[in-house]
């Protein structure tokens, strides 16, 4: 059995963890739109003589440097130009992409291709060029429903990620931690051992970056429940979803790991001065033991120093009825500017298809390939994941596609939608000891329950201690 078949696909695709976007005018805005679709392109055969200059705006700042130990943008573009020599690709990156992308979208000056930041699906047709129908795209790429609206696909995931914890194996060995933690209590015990027996920071929060904190939201679905329907279907009809179920699972115990680590002094000395870029090299050289981030971060941290073999990935420490799960979800998705010229739209779609099918980008970045014909899996899912079930969070049911957004807006919790401040507040309250964890989640439950009433949602579930 190949590695990818270990993934449990209860639905035909997943709902995105990372976000959606909207776009403005591109190179030579036009009211015309190409008839080309993603499935219709045969790379190396379709429009090999096309001539265009396209701009690509994205978050991969590490790839902007030719000294990057993986593949740089220049290397990818050079390979692409062997097939399409007359398409010039100009790349722009941002270290604060989630925020900058929204600003650029509002201004209309972002180019022809970008990675989708967070906007409502209903805005897709206003700004994006569809790649094709959902039915056709599901035959081409994984996570097709992730950025679909009204049966058309407006974004293609650059890769898929499983969710877990990046950790330094050497530091764990020095601390005497011989088994990967499988429960929140085990994980906190491991962090305490790191603090007592090594000089490393047990858990680096990356508080100051903001976007790194919202990663914690990603774990409350299939990873914490073992249920592919929970995140986008059952949660929307659940009263008090942040309550303690009493068995070490669900959202309560995901965020409690962070609160307890901070309260027990198992993080950096000053969370307000953390730095994402330098944290990668610090973890590589053994100054940091763990960071809670998606699998995409592993390759960056491996490439940040001379100790790549020390860096590994473990499942998030939650066990559901004796079994561990990890959510397989889409990373940032490629989208194309609806207002670019027809020539640029076609050149952009060809470039995106090449990145998905021919570049090797996903595996190079430690991700799951988006191309549905590619069953390869990155090496980072090693022995730690051999007994873990990979699952995809199912999409919302028909008629409830916008309900999550509405509940998020009403409650102001912004779950999986840039809720940086909410997760940062956990760190602040735990460090200042001015609000208990139970008081924090009580407030969240009150806001969520009020939103359920505002939207007149039929409550079918409630989180209670088992």
C-alpha positions in Angstrom: 0.0 0.0 0.0 1.5 3.4 -0.9 1.9 6.0 1.8 -0.9 8.3 0.6 -3.5 5.6 1.0 -3.0 5.9 4.8 -5.0 9.1 4.6 -8.7 8.5 5.5 -10.8 10.5 3.0 -14.3 10.5 4.4 -15.1 13.2 1.8 -13.8 13.9 -1.6 -11.8 16.9 -0.4 -11.0 19.1 2.6 -11.8 22.4 4.0 -8.9 24.8 4.2 -7.1 25.6 7.4 -5.1 28.5 6.0 -7.5 30.8 4.3 -9.1 32.4 1.3 -8.7 35.7 -0.5 -9.9 38.4 -2.9 -8.1 40.1 -5.7 -8.1 43.4 -7.6 -6.8 44.6 -11.0 -3.7 43.0 -12.4 -1.5 43.6 -15.5 -3.7 45.3 -18.0 -7.1 44.8 -16.4 -9.7 43.4 -18.9 -13.3 42.6 -18.8 -12.5 39.5 -21.0 -11.8 36.1 -19.4 -10.0 33.2 -20.9 -11.9 30.0 -21.9 -8.9 28.0 -20.8 -9.4 25.6 -17.8 -6.8 23.8 -15.7 -7.9 20.3 -16.9 -7.6 21.5 -20.6 -3.8 22.3 -20.2 -1.3 19.8 -21.5 2.1 21.1 -20.2 4.6 21.4 -22.9 1.9 21.2 -25.6 -0.6 23.9 -24.7 0.4 27.3 -26.0 4.1 26.8 -25.8 4.6 30.0 -27.8 2.6 32.2 -25.4 4.5 35.4 -24.5 3.7 37.2 -21.2 5.1 38.7 -18.0 3.3 37.6 -14.9 3.7 38.7 -11.3 3.4 36.2 -8.4 2.8 37.5 -4.9 3.3 34.9 -2.0 4.5 34.2 1.5 7.6 32.0 0.7 10.3 34.5 1.8 12.8 31.7 2.3 12.6 30.7 -1.4 13.4 34.3 -2.4 17.0 33.7 -1.5 19.2 31.6 -3.8 21.1 30.3 -0.7 17.9 28.5 0.4 18.8 24.9 1.0 15.6 23.8 -0.7 14.5 25.1 -4.1 14.6 28.8 -4.6 12.1 30.7 -6.8 14.8 31.3 -9.3 15.4 27.6 -9.7 11.8 26.8 -10.2 11.3 29.5 -12.7 14.4 28.4 -14.6 13.0 24.9 -14.9 9.6 26.3 -15.9 11.2 28.4 -18.7 12.6 25.2 -20.3 9.0 24.4 -21.3 7.7 28.0 -21.6 10.7 30.3 -22.4 8.5 33.3 -23.2 6.7 33.5 -19.9 8.6 35.8 -17.6 7.7 35.2 -13.9 8.4 37.9 -11.4 8.1 36.9 -7.8 7.4 39.2 -4.8 7.3 37.8 -1.2 6.2 39.2 2.2 7.1 38.3 5.7 3.7 39.6 6.9 1.8 38.0 4.0 -1.6 37.4 5.6 -2.0 41.1 6.4 -0.1 42.5 3.4 -2.1 40.3 0.9 -5.4 41.7 2.2 -4.1 45.3 1.9 -2.8 44.7 -1.6 -6.1 43.1 -2.7 -8.0 46.2 -1.5 -5.6 48.4 -3.5 -5.9 46.2 -6.5 -2.1 46.1 -7.2 -0.9 42.5 -6.6 -0.3 41.0 -10.0 -1.6 37.9 -11.6 -1.1 35.0 -9.2 -1.1 35.0 -5.4 -1.8 32.8 -2.4 -5.3 33.3 -1.0 -5.6 35.1 2.3 -8.8 35.1 4.3 -12.0 36.4 2.7 -15.4 34.8 2.3 -16.0 32.3 -0.4 -18.9 34.4 -1.7 -16.3 36.9 -2.9 -14.4 34.5 -5.1 -16.2 35.2 -8.3 -15.7 38.9 -7.8 -12.0 38.6 -7.8 -10.8 35.3 -9.0 -10.6 33.4 -12.3 -12.1 29.9 -11.9 -9.8 27.0 -12.7 -12.7 24.8 -13.8 -15.8 23.0 -12.5 -15.7 21.3 -9.1 -16.5 18.0 -10.8 -13.6 18.3 -13.2 -11.1 19.6 -10.7 -11.8 16.8 -8.2 -10.3 14.5 -10.9 -7.2 16.7 -11.0 -6.3 17.9 -7.5 -6.7 17.1 -3.9 -8.6 19.5 -1.6 -10.6 20.7 -4.6 -13.6 21.7 -2.5 -11.4 23.8 -0.2 -11.6 26.9 -2.4 -14.8 26.1 -4.4 -17.9 28.2 -4.6 -21.1 27.4 -6.5 -19.5 24.3 -8.0 -16.4 26.2 -9.4 -12.9 26.0 -8.1 -11.1 29.3 -7.6 -8.0 28.2 -5.7 -5.7 25.2 -5.9 -3.8 24.2 -2.8 0.0 24.6 -3.2 0.3 21.5 -1.0 -1.3 19.6 1.8 -0.1 19.5 5.4 -0.7 17.2 8.3 -0.8 18.7 11.7 1.5 18.0 14.6 4.5 19.4 16.6 8.0 20.2 15.3 10.5 19.0 17.7 14.3 18.5 18.2 14.9 14.8 18.7 18.4 15.4 20.2 17.0 17.7 22.9 14.3 15.1 23.8 17.0 12.5 24.1 19.1 14.7 26.4 16.0 15.3 28.5 15.4 11.5 28.8 12.2 11.6 26.8 12.2 8.3 25.0 8.7 8.1 23.8 6.7 10.6 21.8 4.0 12.1 24.1 0.5 11.0 23.2 -1.6 13.0 25.7 -1.5 16.6 27.0 -0.2 15.5 30.4 2.6 13.5 28.7 3.6 16.5 26.6 3.7 18.9 29.5 5.8 16.3 31.4 8.2 16.1 28.5 8.5 19.9 28.4 9.3 19.9 32.1 12.0 17.3 31.6 13.5 19.5 28.8 13.6 22.5 31.2 15.2 20.5 34.0 17.8 18.6 32.0 18.7 20.9 29.1 19.3 24.5 28.3 16.7 24.6 25.5 13.4 26.5 25.5 10.8 23.7 26.0 8.1 25.3 23.9 8.7 28.4 21.7 5.4 30.2 21.3 6.3 32.6 18.4 3.8 35.0 20.1 5.1 38.2 18.4 4.6 36.9 14.9 0.9 36.6 15.5 0.0 34.4 12.5 2.0 31.6 14.1 -0.4 31.6 17.1 -3.5 31.1 15.0 -2.0 27.7 14.0 -3.4 26.3 17.3 -6.9 26.6 15.8 -6.0 24.0 13.2 -5.8 21.2 15.7 -9.4 21.4 17.2 -11.0 19.4 14.3 -10.1 15.9 13.3 -6.8 16.0 15.2 -8.5 16.5 18.6 -11.7 14.6 17.9 -10.9 11.8 15.4 -14.1 12.9 13.6 -13.9 14.2 10.0 -17.3 15.8 10.3 -16.6 17.8 13.5 -14.9 20.9 12.3 -17.2 22.1 9.5 -20.4 20.3 10.3 -20.9 19.3 13.9 -19.1 22.3 15.5 -21.6 24.6 13.8 -24.4 22.9 15.8 -22.5 22.5 19.1 -23.3 24.4 22.2 -20.3 25.2 24.5 -17.7 23.6 22.2 -14.8 24.8 24.3 -16.0 23.0 27.5 -13.9 20.2 29.0 -15.1 16.8 27.8 -13.1 15.2 30.6 -11.2 12.8 28.4 -8.2 14.9 27.2 -9.7 15.6 23.8 -11.5 18.4 21.8 -10.7 22.1 21.7 -10.5 22.5 25.5 -7.4 20.3 25.7 -5.7 21.7 22.6 -5.6 25.3 23.9 -4.9 24.1 27.5 -1.6 22.7 26.4 -0.5 26.3 25.5 -2.0 27.8 28.7 -0.3 25.2 30.9 3.1 25.5 29.2 3.0 29.2 29.7 1.7 29.0 33.3 4.4 26.5 34.2 7.2 28.6 32.8 8.0 26.3 29.9 8.3 28.9 27.2 10.7 31.7 26.2 11.6 34.3 28.9 9.9 37.1 27.1 7.1 36.1 24.7 6.7 39.6 23.4 10.2 39.5 21.8 9.9 36.2 19.9 11.1 36.2 16.3 9.9 33.8 13.7 12.8 33.9 11.3 15.5 33.5 13.9 13.5 30.8 15.7 14.2 28.4 12.8 17.9 28.5 13.3 17.6 28.4 17.1 15.6 25.2 16.9 18.0 23.7 14.4 20.9 24.3 16.7 19.1 23.0 19.8 18.1 26.2 21.6 14.4 25.3 21.2 12.8 21.9 21.8 9.3 22.2 20.3 7.1 24.5 18.2 3.4 23.8 17.4 3.1 24.4 13.7 2.0 22.5 10.6 4.3 20.1 8.8 5.2 22.9 6.3 7.6 24.3 8.9 9.8 21.2 9.2 11.7 21.8 5.9 12.3 25.4 6.8 13.7 24.5 10.2 15.8 21.6 8.8 17.2 24.1 6.2 18.0 26.7 8.8 21.3 25.2 10.0 23.7 22.2 10.0 21.5 19.9 12.2 18.7 18.8 9.9 18.8 15.3 11.2 17.9 16.5 14.7 14.6 18.0 13.5 11.5 15.8 13.3 7.7 15.9 13.5 5.3 14.3 16.0 1.5 14.0 16.2 -0.2 16.5 18.3 -0.4 15.0 21.8 -4.1 14.0 21.9 -5.4 10.5 21.9 -9.1 9.7 21.1 -10.2 6.3 22.5 -6.7 4.9 22.3 -6.0 6.3 18.8 -4.2 9.3 17.4 -5.3 11.3 14.4 -3.9 14.1 12.3 -5.8 16.4 10.1 -4.6 16.5 6.5 -5.5 20.0 5.2 -4.7 22.3 2.4 -2.0 24.9 2.7 -2.2 28.3 0.9 -3.9 28.0 -2.5 -2.9 29.5 -5.8 -5.4 31.9 -7.3 -5.4 34.0 -10.5 -6.5 37.5 -11.0 -9.9 37.7 -12.8 -9.0 41.2 -14.0 -5.6 40.3 -15.6 -5.4 40.3 -19.4 -6.5 37.1 -21.1 -2.9 36.4 -22.1 -1.7 36.8 -18.5 -4.6 34.7 -17.2 -3.5 31.9 -19.5 0.2 32.2 -18.7 -0.7 32.3 -15.0 -2.8 29.1 -15.3 0.0 27.3 -17.1 2.4 28.4 -14.4 0.2 27.2 -11.6 -0.4 23.8 -13.3 3.4 23.4 -13.7 4.0 24.2 -10.1 1.4 21.6 -9.0 2.3 18.8 -11.5 5.9 19.2 -12.4 7.9 21.3 -10.0 8.1 18.9 -7.0 7.2 21.9 -4.8 5.0 20.1 -2.4 7.5 17.3 -1.6 10.4 19.8 -1.5 8.6 21.7 1.2 7.6 18.7 3.2 4.0 18.7 2.0 1.5 16.3 0.5 1.3 16.7 -3.3 -1.8 18.4 -4.6 -1.7 16.5 -7.9 -4.1 13.6 -7.5 -1.9 11.3 -9.6 1.0 11.7 -7.2 0.9 9.3 -4.3 4.3 10.2 -2.8 4.6 11.4 0.8 7.3 13.4 2.4 9.8 11.8 4.7 8.8 13.9 7.7 5.9 11.5 8.4 8.2 8.9 9.8 8.0 6.4 12.6 6.1 8.9 14.8 3.1 8.8 12.4 3.1 5.1 11.5 0.1 4.3 13.8 -1.6 7.7 13.2 -4.7 8.0 11.0 -4.6 10.9 8.5 -8.1 12.4 8.0 -9.5 15.3 6.1 -12.1 17.6 7.7 -15.2 17.3 5.6 -16.7 20.4 4.0 -19.9 22.1 5.3 -23.1 20.6 4.2 -25.1 22.2 1.3 -26.7 25.4 2.5 -24.3 25.9 5.4 -21.2 27.0 3.4 -21.3 30.5 5.0 -22.4 29.5 8.5 -19.0 29.1 10.0 -18.0 32.6 8.7 -21.2 34.0 10.2 -20.7 32.3 13.6 -17.1 33.5 13.6 -18.2 37.0 12.8 -21.0 37.1 15.4 -18.8 35.6 18.1 -15.7 37.6 17.1 -13.7 34.4 17.8 -12.2 34.1 14.3 -11.5 30.4 14.5 -9.2 29.4 11.6 -9.7 32.9 10.3 -6.8 34.9 11.7 -7.8 34.7 15.3 -4.3 35.6 16.4 -5.3 37.9 19.2 -7.6 35.4 20.8 -4.8 32.8 21.0 -2.2 35.4 22.0 -4.5 36.3 24.9 -4.0 32.8 26.3 -0.3 33.4 26.6 -0.9 36.8 28.1 -3.3 35.6 30.8 -1.3 32.5 31.6 1.9 34.6 32.0 0.2 37.4 34.0 -1.8 34.9 36.0 -4.8 37.3 35.8 -7.4 34.9 34.3 -7.7 31.2 34.7 -8.0 28.9 31.7 -11.5 27.9 32.6 -12.6 31.5 32.7 -11.1 32.1 29.3 -13.0 29.2 27.7 -16.1 30.1 29.6 -16.1 33.5 27.8 -15.5 31.8 24.5 -18.4 29.5 25.0 -20.7 32.4 26.0 -19.8 34.2 22.7 -20.2 31.1 20.6 -23.6 30.2 22.2 -24.8 33.8 21.6 -23.8 33.5 18.0 -25.7 30.3 17.7 -28.8 32.1 18.9 -28.2 35.1 16.6 -28.0 32.8 13.6 -31.0 30.7 14.8 -28.9 27.5 14.6 -30.5 24.2 15.5 -28.3 23.0 18.4 -27.7 19.2 18.1 -24.7 18.7 20.3 -23.1 20.0 23.5 -19.7 19.4 25.0 -20.0 17.8 28.4 -17.7 15.9 30.6 -17.8 12.2 29.9 
